[in-house]
Amino acid sequence: MPATSLSRPASTIGLTAETIAEIAGHTSVPSVGPAPVAADVRTLITGVSHDSHRVRPGDLFAALPGATTHGAAWAADAVAAGAVAVLTDQAGADRIGTATGAVSGVPTIVVPDPREVLGRVSAAIYGHPAEKLAVFGVTGTSGKTTTSYLIEAALAANGLTTGMIGTVETRIAGQVLPSDFTTPEAPDLQALLAVMVERGVAAVAMEVSSHALALGRVAATGFAVGAFTNLSQDHLDFHPDMEHYFRAKALLFDGRARAGVIDVDDPFGARLAAENPTAATVSTDPARQDTTWGLIEVGRGSLGSQLITARGPDGLRLTFELALPGSFNVANALLALASVHAGGLDVRAGAAALSSVVVPGRMQPVDLGQDFLAVVDYAHKPAALTAVLAAVRGSVPGRVIVVVGAGGDRDRAKRPMMGEQAALAAEIVVVTDDNPRSEDPAAIRAEVLLGARTVDGTRILEIGDRAEAITAAVREARPGDAVVVAGKGHELGQYQAGQIRHFSDVEELSRAVRERLEEATP
């Protein structure tokens, strides 16, 4: 079955515009438009979309206010594509009312904040699919993707048909769809969950972003378990400050999750646990005995994996192999197993599945037989970069070489921090372009370099072209060194000046390593 056919359920029961208006909290459904005619409130609605380009016949079109343009500007296009009703605010209704085009007579549901009600409206249209699934939600700054992959593997090991929703991809019973957002908008999310129900999925591992929580994308989505990894500086272009960022993450624990699991080694996690005393707690500090789950010891497993012995509630003791390196992945693994346990599943079966989990773009090795370690990782935040480089440092006897940059049109404050942390943790830092977007790439690099140059003794190179930067890093590597390409991970495009060109860190690192090996072959 093509991936595109999995984005909507095959059928829905259909709700009338009048019923949807009641769910949204507005019982009057007027018609707006030039020379308005009576709207039929009995019109059946079978889907929902906030994007006029993705409207299907029978849809409710959610015309939402945007940062620069109101979605009502596309209401006529949505109706022309088959939308049979509109959900909007008063500003949107006023705009539709003065528009020309065939929107007259279409039921228009007007509420003060359409985004706030869109989650529950979408859930109702698609039959409240989350109620038929065990949804495991993971929030935090770093580790959401890896923890979700680990949870999904543990769920599958329990014999469940699984789904996953996250940054890298969406999976429905083994079939893959591309992901546009870490957490989809409410209409897309509810449609995906409904498809999962149709496809026999029983449990879902899902990344839950702060944007999704703050903007109501997961409203009306109930969770079997909510898990918190950590919090560090990120997304301050969206959240006013760290307190607002934390409070957005904390919304996952406002009662929408039946059980909670929290990593308390993180200061924000400790604070969140204090606010949620019934949640299970996780720590990787062997000295701590006050948590529900804890680490006893870590040893080396086969093929560079980690052999972990952990303790759980009621005297539970587990020894298992984890394919992923780094102490932060030990934390991710414990959080995943604690989540599976909190969901009432067999944690021993889940632990046995972690020895083969590889996450695209997260500590992903490129091994072509070279005599140095080559790794791609998504680390694009200071704390995440520090953790990745520390993990690599513990895996090799030689030097650490890192390729790093920073994204444009995003939190500028972290750029010098990225450079500084890279220079503190590596012997050679190659500063390059990430996704410049609309900004001047050289100006972004200058901000990263400003932080890198505060550290003495580190060799710093500036190479704007990312492919050339990766090649240069590989050429610098000696036997026993590590080359880390950080920032883009699984991404397959580079955004610059309004254009997207194909670019893969994994492909470019593989190419550079292959060229070096070929040059060394007599």
C-alpha positions in Angstrom: 0.0 0.0 0.0 1.5 3.4 -1.0 2.4 5.7 1.9 0.1 8.4 0.7 -2.9 6.1 1.1 -2.1 5.7 4.8 -2.6 9.4 5.6 -6.4 9.1 6.1 -8.6 6.4 7.3 -10.6 4.5 4.6 -13.9 5.7 6.1 -15.4 7.7 8.9 -19.0 7.7 10.3 -19.5 11.4 9.5 -20.7 14.2 11.8 -23.0 17.0 11.0 -21.8 20.6 11.1 -24.3 21.2 13.9 -22.7 18.4 16.0 -19.2 19.7 15.3 -20.3 23.2 16.3 -21.5 21.9 19.6 -18.2 20.0 20.2 -16.4 23.3 19.4 -18.6 25.2 21.9 -20.6 27.2 19.4 -24.1 26.1 18.7 -25.0 28.7 16.0 -23.7 27.9 12.5 -24.2 30.8 10.2 -23.4 31.1 6.5 -21.1 33.9 5.5 -20.1 35.3 2.1 -21.5 37.6 -0.5 -25.3 37.3 -0.8 -25.4 34.6 1.9 -27.8 31.8 1.6 -29.0 29.4 4.3 -26.3 26.9 5.4 -27.4 23.3 5.9 -26.3 22.4 9.4 -27.1 18.8 8.6 -24.2 18.6 6.2 -22.1 15.5 6.9 -18.4 16.1 7.5 -16.1 13.1 7.1 -12.6 14.6 7.4 -10.7 17.7 8.5 -7.7 19.7 7.2 -6.0 23.0 8.0 -4.2 23.0 4.6 -6.3 24.0 1.6 -4.0 22.0 -0.7 -4.8 18.8 1.2 -8.5 19.2 1.5 -10.6 16.2 0.4 -14.3 16.2 -0.5 -16.4 16.2 2.7 -13.8 17.9 4.8 -14.1 20.6 7.4 -11.6 23.3 6.6 -9.9 24.8 9.7 -9.0 28.4 8.7 -6.5 29.3 11.5 -4.9 32.7 12.2 -1.2 32.6 11.2 1.8 34.7 12.0 1.5 36.7 8.7 -1.6 35.5 7.0 -5.0 34.2 8.1 -6.0 30.8 6.8 -9.4 32.3 5.8 -7.6 33.7 2.8 -7.7 30.1 1.3 -11.3 29.3 2.3 -12.6 29.6 -1.2 -9.9 27.3 -2.5 -10.7 24.8 0.2 -14.4 24.9 -0.7 -13.6 24.5 -4.4 -11.5 21.4 -3.4 -14.5 19.9 -1.6 -14.6 21.4 1.9 -18.2 21.4 3.1 -17.8 23.5 6.2 -15.3 26.0 7.8 -14.0 26.4 11.3 -12.5 29.8 12.1 -12.5 32.8 14.4 -14.3 36.1 14.0 -11.5 37.6 12.0 -11.6 34.7 9.6 -15.3 34.9 9.3 -15.1 38.6 8.6 -12.5 37.9 5.9 -14.6 35.1 4.3 -17.6 37.4 4.5 -16.0 40.0 2.3 -14.5 37.5 -0.1 -15.7 36.7 -3.6 -16.0 33.1 -4.6 -18.1 30.1 -3.8 -18.2 30.1 0.0 -21.7 31.4 0.4 -24.0 28.8 1.9 -21.1 26.7 3.5 -21.6 26.2 7.2 -19.1 28.4 9.1 -18.4 27.6 12.7 -17.0 30.6 14.5 -15.2 30.3 17.8 -12.8 32.6 19.7 -9.8 30.2 19.3 -10.2 27.6 16.6 -6.7 26.1 17.2 -7.7 25.4 20.8 -10.8 23.4 19.8 -9.3 21.8 16.6 -7.9 18.8 18.5 -11.1 17.7 20.0 -13.0 18.4 16.8 -10.6 16.3 14.8 -10.7 13.5 17.3 -14.5 13.4 17.1 -14.5 13.4 13.3 -12.2 10.4 13.3 -13.9 8.5 16.0 -11.6 9.3 19.0 -8.9 6.9 17.8 -6.5 7.4 20.7 -9.1 5.8 23.0 -8.5 2.5 21.0 -4.7 2.7 21.3 -2.1 2.6 24.0 -0.2 5.8 23.2 3.3 6.3 24.7 4.2 9.9 24.5 7.8 11.2 25.0 8.7 14.8 25.5 11.9 16.7 26.4 14.6 18.6 24.5 16.9 15.7 23.6 16.3 11.9 23.4 12.7 11.9 22.2 13.5 10.2 18.9 15.8 7.5 20.4 13.5 6.8 23.3 10.5 6.5 21.0 12.4 4.0 18.8 13.4 2.0 21.9 9.8 2.0 23.2 8.5 0.8 19.8 11.0 -2.0 19.8 10.0 -3.0 23.3 6.3 -2.9 22.4 6.8 -5.1 19.4 8.7 -7.6 21.6 5.6 -7.8 23.6 3.8 -9.1 20.5 1.9 -5.9 19.7 1.4 -4.4 16.3 3.0 -1.0 16.6 3.0 2.5 15.2 5.4 5.4 15.7 5.1 9.1 15.1 8.2 11.3 15.3 10.8 13.5 13.7 12.4 11.0 11.5 9.4 9.1 10.2 6.0 7.8 10.9 5.4 4.0 10.9 2.1 2.2 10.7 2.3 -1.5 11.2 5.7 -1.6 9.5 4.9 0.8 6.7 6.7 4.2 6.5 5.4 7.7 5.9 7.6 10.8 5.8 7.3 13.2 8.8 6.8 16.9 8.3 6.8 17.8 12.0 8.0 16.1 15.2 4.3 16.0 16.2 1.7 16.5 13.4 -1.0 19.2 13.5 -4.2 18.0 15.2 -6.1 17.0 12.0 -3.2 15.0 10.6 -2.4 13.4 14.0 -6.0 12.2 14.5 -6.2 10.9 10.9 -2.9 9.0 11.4 -4.2 7.5 14.7 -7.4 6.5 13.0 -5.4 4.8 10.2 -3.5 2.9 12.8 -6.7 1.6 14.4 -7.8 0.4 10.9 -4.5 -1.3 10.3 -4.7 -3.2 13.6 -2.1 -1.2 15.6 -2.4 -1.7 19.3 0.3 0.6 20.7 2.0 3.8 19.5 5.3 5.4 20.5 5.1 9.1 19.8 7.3 12.1 20.1 5.5 15.1 21.7 7.1 18.5 21.0 6.7 21.6 23.1 5.1 23.3 20.0 2.5 20.5 19.9 1.6 20.9 23.6 1.5 24.7 23.5 -0.5 24.9 20.3 -3.0 22.1 21.1 -1.9 19.6 18.5 -2.3 16.8 21.0 -5.5 18.1 22.6 -8.0 15.3 22.9 -5.2 12.7 22.7 -5.1 10.5 25.7 -1.8 8.8 26.6 -1.2 5.5 28.3 2.2 6.8 29.5 3.9 10.2 29.3 7.7 10.3 29.6 10.1 13.2 30.1 13.7 13.0 29.1 15.4 16.4 29.9 15.3 20.1 29.2 18.0 22.4 27.8 18.1 25.5 25.8 16.2 25.2 22.5 13.2 26.7 20.7 13.5 30.1 22.5 12.5 31.6 19.1 9.1 30.2 20.0 9.0 30.2 23.8 9.7 33.5 25.5 12.1 31.9 28.0 13.0 28.6 29.6 10.2 28.8 32.1 7.6 29.0 29.4 9.4 26.1 27.6 9.3 24.0 30.7 5.6 24.7 31.3 4.8 23.7 27.8 6.6 20.4 28.3 4.8 19.9 31.6 1.5 19.9 29.9 2.0 16.2 29.0 1.6 15.6 32.7 -1.6 17.6 33.2 -3.8 14.5 33.5 -3.9 13.5 29.8 -1.5 10.6 30.5 -2.6 7.8 32.8 0.9 7.2 34.0 4.1 9.3 34.0 7.8 8.5 33.9 10.4 11.2 34.5 14.2 11.3 34.3 15.2 13.1 37.5 18.9 13.5 36.8 17.8 16.6 34.9 17.0 19.6 37.1 13.8 20.3 35.3 12.9 16.6 35.5 13.4 16.7 39.3 11.1 19.7 39.4 8.5 18.0 37.2 8.6 14.9 39.4 8.1 17.0 42.5 4.9 18.4 40.8 3.8 14.8 39.9 4.5 12.6 42.9 2.8 9.5 41.4 5.1 9.4 38.4 7.8 6.8 38.2 11.3 8.3 38.4 14.5 7.3 36.5 18.2 8.0 37.3 21.4 6.7 35.8 23.4 7.7 38.9 24.3 4.4 40.6 24.6 6.1 43.9 21.0 7.1 43.9 18.6 4.7 45.6 15.6 7.1 45.8 14.2 6.5 42.3 11.8 3.9 40.9 14.4 2.9 38.2 18.1 3.1 38.5 21.4 2.0 37.0 23.5 -0.6 38.7 26.4 -0.8 36.3 27.4 -0.4 32.6 29.9 -2.6 30.8 31.0 -3.2 27.3 28.9 -5.5 25.2 29.5 -7.0 21.8 30.3 -4.8 18.7 30.6 -1.6 20.7 27.3 -2.0 22.4 26.7 -1.4 26.1 25.8 -4.1 28.7 23.5 -2.5 31.2 22.3 -3.8 34.6 19.4 -1.9 36.0 17.1 -2.1 38.9 13.3 -1.5 38.9 10.4 -1.5 41.3 9.7 -4.4 43.7 13.3 -5.7 43.5 13.3 -6.1 39.7 16.7 -6.5 38.2 17.5 -6.5 34.5 20.6 -7.1 32.5 20.4 -6.3 28.8 22.4 -5.2 25.8 22.0 -1.8 24.2 23.3 -1.3 20.7 23.6 2.5 21.1 26.7 4.1 22.7 26.8 7.0 25.3 25.6 7.5 28.8 22.6 9.6 27.5 21.5 6.5 25.6 21.6 4.5 28.9 19.2 7.1 30.2 17.0 6.8 27.1 16.9 3.0 27.5 15.9 3.1 31.2 13.2 5.7 30.4 11.9 3.5 27.6 11.8 0.4 29.8 10.2 2.3 32.7 7.5 3.5 30.2 6.8 0.0 29.0 6.6 -1.2 32.6 4.3 1.7 33.5 2.1 0.6 30.6 1.6 -2.8 32.2 3.8 -4.8 29.7 6.5 -7.3 30.0 9.6 -5.3 30.6 12.0 -8.3 30.3 10.8 -9.0 26.8 11.1 -5.3 26.0 14.7 -5.2 27.3 15.8 -8.1 25.2 14.8 -6.2 22.0 17.1 -3.2 22.6 20.3 -5.0 21.4 19.4 -4.4 17.8 17.9 -0.9 17.7 19.6 1.6 15.4 18.1 5.1 15.1 18.6 7.0 11.8 20.8 10.1 12.3 21.2 9.4 16.0 24.8 8.2 16.7 24.5 6.5 13.4 27.9 4.9 12.4 29.4 5.0 8.9 31.6 1.9 8.8 33.3 1.1 5.5 36.3 -0.6 7.1 38.3 2.6 7.9 40.6 2.8 10.9 38.7 5.6 12.6 35.2 6.1 13.9 32.7 8.1 11.7 29.4 9.1 13.1 26.4 11.2 12.1 24.2 12.7 14.8 21.3 15.1 14.9 22.8 17.1 17.9 21.9 20.7 17.1 21.7 22.1 20.7 24.6 22.8 23.0 23.7 20.2 25.6 23.1 17.5 23.0 26.4 18.3 21.2 28.3 18.0 24.5 26.7 14.7 25.3 27.4 13.2 21.8 31.0 14.3 21.8 31.5 12.9 25.4 30.1 9.6 24.3 32.4 9.4 21.3 35.4 10.5 23.4 34.8 7.4 25.6 34.7 5.1 22.5 38.1 6.0 20.8 41.7 6.3 21.9 42.4 9.2 19.6 41.2 12.7 18.9 37.7 13.9 18.3 37.0 15.9 15.1 33.6 17.6 14.8 31.7 19.2 11.9 29.2 21.7 13.3 27.0 24.7 12.4 23.8 26.3 13.4 20.4 26.8 11.7 19.2 30.1 10.4 15.9 31.7 11.5 16.2 30.0 14.9 17.4 30.7 18.4 20.5 32.9 17.8 21.6 32.7 21.5 22.7 29.1 21.2 25.1 29.7 18.2 28.2 30.8 20.2 27.3 28.1 22.7 27.4 25.5 20.0 30.9 26.7 19.0 32.2 26.8 22.5 30.9 23.4 23.5 32.4 21.9 20.3 35.8 23.5 21.0 35.7 22.3 24.6 35.0 18.7 23.6 37.0 18.2 20.4 40.6 18.7 19.2 39.5 19.9 15.7 36.3 21.9 15.0 35.1 22.5 11.5 32.5 25.2 11.4 30.2 24.9 8.4 26.7 25.7 7.2 23.7 23.8 8.6 20.4 25.1 7.3 20.9 28.8 6.8 17.3 29.3 5.6 16.8 33.1 5.0 19.9 34.3 6.8 23.4 35.0 5.6 25.4 31.8 6.1 28.6 33.6 6.8 27.0 35.6 9.5 25.7 32.4 11.2 29.2 30.9 11.0 30.7 34.0 12.5 28.4 33.6 15.6 29.4 30.0 16.0 33.1 30.9 15.6 32.8 33.6 18.2 32.1 30.9 20.8 34.6 28.4 19.4 37.4 30.9 19.6 36.9 31.5 23.3 38.6 28.0 23.9 42.4 27.8 23.7 44.2 24.9 22.2 41.5 23.7 19.8 42.2 23.8 16.0 39.3 25.6 14.3 38.5 25.6 10.6 35.8 27.5 8.7 34.5 25.8 5.6 31.0 27.0 4.5 30.3 24.2 2.0 29.1 21.4 4.1 30.2 18.6 1.8 33.7 20.1 1.7 33.7 20.5 5.5 32.9 16.8 5.9 35.6 15.9 3.4 38.1 18.0 5.3 37.2 16.4 8.6 37.7 12.9 7.2 41.1 13.9 5.7 42.2 15.1 9.2 41.4 11.7 10.8 44.2 9.5 12.0 43.8 5.8 13.1 41.8 5.7 16.4 40.2 9.2 15.9 36.5 9.9 15.7 34.8 12.1 13.1 31.4 13.4 14.2 29.1 15.2 11.7 26.6 17.0 13.9 23.4 18.9 13.4 21.3 17.5 10.6 21.2 13.8 11.4 18.6 12.0 9.3 17.6 15.1 7.2 17.8 14.8 3.4 17.7 18.5 2.5 19.6 21.7 3.1 17.5 24.9 3.4 19.1 28.1 2.0 17.7 31.3 0.4 14.2 29.9 0.0 15.4 26.7 -1.7 15.9 23.1 -0.6 18.6 21.0 -2.1 19.2 17.3 -1.5 21.8 16.8 1.2 22.4 13.9 3.5 25.1 13.9 6.1 25.2 10.1 6.0 25.7 10.1 2.2 28.4 12.8 2.3 30.3 11.1 5.2 30.1 7.8 3.4 31.4 9.4 0.2 34.3 11.1 2.0 35.3 8.0 3.8 35.1 5.9 0.6 37.2 8.5 -1.3 39.9 8.4 1.4 40.0 4.6 1.3 40.3 4.6 -2.4 43.1 7.0 -2.3 44.9 4.9 0.2 44.6 1.7 -2.0 47.7 1.1 -4.0 
